[in-house]
Amino acid sequence: MLTLYSWVIIIRALLSWVSPDPYNPVVRILHQVTEPVLAPIRKLVPPEKLAGMDISPLIAIFLIQVLQHFLY
């Protein structure tokens, strides 16, 4: 399940590079599913401090990998 969530985060990050339609149902679902995890990370590491680069997906995937390591 955590691996699937990691893929959802990756898909959202890739979609952000192409500026998808925010009203697209798939984009909205991806946003709703991932934002509860990414938003707190973004508060700790704001993109403004990194020249506008949002690394919250990378941090989230790293934390998921650490969690998987301890659970499995």
N, C-alpha and C positions, 0 to 999 in steps of 0.2 A: 504494500500500500504506500509506503514511504517512497519507494522507487517511482511509482506512478506519479506521486505528488511532485517529485523532482522533475520529471518530464513535463508536467504541466507548467512548472516555473520556467523551464527552459523554453518551452513554446511561447509563453508570454514574453519572455525577454527577446526572443527572435522576432516576434510580431512587433515589438516596440520599435524595431529598426525600420519598419516599412510604414509606420503611421497608419494603422488599420482604422476602419470606421468604428468609432466608439459605440455606435448604435447596432452594430452587428451582434446578433445573439451569442455567437461563439466567443467573441471578444468580451462581451459583458460577463459571461459565465467564467471565463478565465480570470477576469479581473476580480469578480466576487469571491472566487475560490482562493486566489493567491494573496489578495490584499491584506487579509487578517495576519498573515505571516510577514509580508514584506513591509508593511507600514511601520511596525515597531522598530524594525531594523533600520529603516530609512530615517527614523527619528534619531537613532543613535549615530548613524553615519550619513548625514545629509549630503545629497549629490552636489550641493553648492560648494562644499568643502573639498570636493574632488574634481574641480573644473567641470561640473555639470554631469559627471559620469555616475550613474546609479549602480552601485555594486551590491545592492541588497539581494538580488537573485543569487549572486555568487556566494554571499555569506549564508543565505538560507540553505542552499544546496550543501555547503560545507557542514552546517549544523545538522542537516538531515543525515548526511553520511556518518557523522560522529554518533548520532542517535542510533542509526542502524547498527553500527559497530557494537554498541553496548547492548542492544536488544537481541542481536543474533549471535 
